[in-house]
Amino acid sequence: MLSLLSGAIRSNAMQAARPNELRTNAFPVVTARVSKSELSKWFPVQFEDITDPEATPEPSKGALAKLANGLYFVLYWGEMSKQLTLRIPRSTDASDFLVALLREVPSLRSRILWHRADAELPAKSPSVRSSFVSLKDRARSFLPFIPASGPQPAQKSSRGAAGSKRSSPRSNRPSSRPKAPARKR
């Protein structure tokens, strides 16, 4: 397997693991497209160059790492494809691993290309932007006749199969001006 350097980067964050800390085979759980700078920023561990064509299909970097919660994983990053493959032991719950991984590396979520069928991605937490109501939405709550998507063109009325008249979206709105008297012909 990989002969990797060990050493903690921070006590409560991801760290490199010693090669003898993982004694079982690791299986792919997720792949993502990641740049070299993102790789070193998001995974602050020492990588080893892998050039053996029997080990990986392209020149790669690899590392054995441990998340803050103690879960081990193997990283392979292809230098040409920029594809990151994360592998975990069969005994590790894939969904729990993804929850812990995305808690430590939230930016990775947008780069995921594939994940194992038994590995559910955690629900996205609502962003700060989505928690604010737009001015237009506030106005709609006070003035219900403001159309949701701007002014609507007048629709021709037509008779349905049952002979009922379809109402246009404007027919149910309260009028802001009084109706003019009907003209005689």
N, C-alpha and C positions, 0 to 999 in steps of 0.2 A: 504494500500500500504506500501511502505517502509518508515520507520522513519529514515532518514539519516541526518548525520551531514552536515553542510554547512561551507563554507569558501573558499576563493579564494587561489589558489596555486600561480598563477601569473596573473596579470591583463589582459594580452593579450593571455592567453592560456586557455585550458580546465580547468574547475573548478567544484566542487561539487555544487549541487543545493539544495535548501530547499525543503522538501517534498510537500509543498503547491504551489510550482512554476509550477508544471505540474498537471493540473486538468482533463485531458482527458485520455482515454485509449491509451496505446502504443502498436503497433503491430510490429512483427519481421520484420527487414529489411535485416539483414546479420548475418551469423554465421561464426565463425573462430575457429581454434585450436590454443590456446595460453597457454604458460607455466605460472606458478604463478609469476615468476620474470618479464616476459614480461608484464603481466597484470598490475603489480604495477608500472613498468617503463613507459608504454605507457598511462596508465590511472591514473594519479596522484590525485586520489580522495579517500575519506574515504569509505570503503566498509562495509556493514553490513552482518553478517552471517545469512543465511536463512536455517533453518532445518525443516520447515513445509512441510511434504510430499504432502500436497494439493497445495502448492504454486509452488514447483519445484520438478522434478522427482529424484533429488539427492541433497545431501548437497551442497549448493551454496553460492556465495557471490553476493551481489547486490548493486547497487548504482544508484542514479539519478544524471546526470551530464549535463553540458552545455558547448558546444563548444565555441570557442572564438567569433564566429559570432552570438552567441545567440541561436542556435538550441539546444533544449533539447533532451535527450535520456536516456533510461534505459538500464543498463548493468546487465546481469546475467552471472556468470561464474561458471560452474560445477566443483567441486573439484575433482571428479573422472574422468570424461570424458575430462577435460581441454577444454571444448567447451564454447566459449563466444557467447552469443546472445545479439545483440543490437536491441532495440525496439524504434520506434519513433511514435509520434502522427500521426493520419491519415491525419491531415492538413499539415504536413511537406512533401515537395517534396523529395522523396527517393533518386533521383539522385543528387539533390543539397546537401543533407545530406552526401552522400558518397564522393562527391568532397571535402566538408569541412572537413570531418573526415580524409580522406587520406592525406589532406594537413597537418593536425596536427600529424597524426600517419601513415607516409608513409610505415613503415615496416609491417603494418597489411595486406597490399595488398597480400603478398605472403602466408598468412595464411588463407585467405577466403575460406570457404568450400561451402557456398551457399549464394545467395542474391536473393531478391525478383525479380520477373519478370519485374516489372516496375522500378526497380532500376538499372540504367546503371552504370557500373564502369567507371570512367574517363580513358581516354587514358593514357597509360604510357608515361612519358616524356623520351626522349632518354637519355641513360646513357652517361657518359663521354667516356667510353671505346668504344662505338659504333660510336662516332664521329671521332675517329682516323682511318686512312686508314692504313692497314697493309703494310709492306714492299713488300710482294708478290703482293698485289693489285696495288701498285705503279709501280712495275716492269711490270705488265701486261699492264698498260696503255701506257708504252713506247715500250714494246715488245709484240705485240698482238699474237705472235705465241706460247707463253708460255701457256701450257694447264692449265685450271682452277683447275683440280684435279690431277695434276701430269702427268707423262707419260701415254699415252693411248696405249693399245695393238693394233696392226694392225688389221683392220677389213677386212674380205673377202668381195669382191664386189659380189653383187647378182643382178639379174635382177628382177625388180618389175613387177606388172601386166601390165603396159604400155610398158614394155621393156626398160625402162630407167635405166641407171646405177646409183646406189646410190654412192655418193661420201663419202669417209672416211673423218674424221675430219682433217686429215693431208694433204689432197689433195689441200685444199684451202690456205694453209700457204705458205708464201714465203720461198724459199729454201735458206739456208745460204751457200751452196756449189754448185759449178757448176755441171751440169749433166755429167756423164761419157758417152762416146760414146757407142753406142750399139755394142755388140759383134756379130761376124758372127758365124754361126753354121756349 
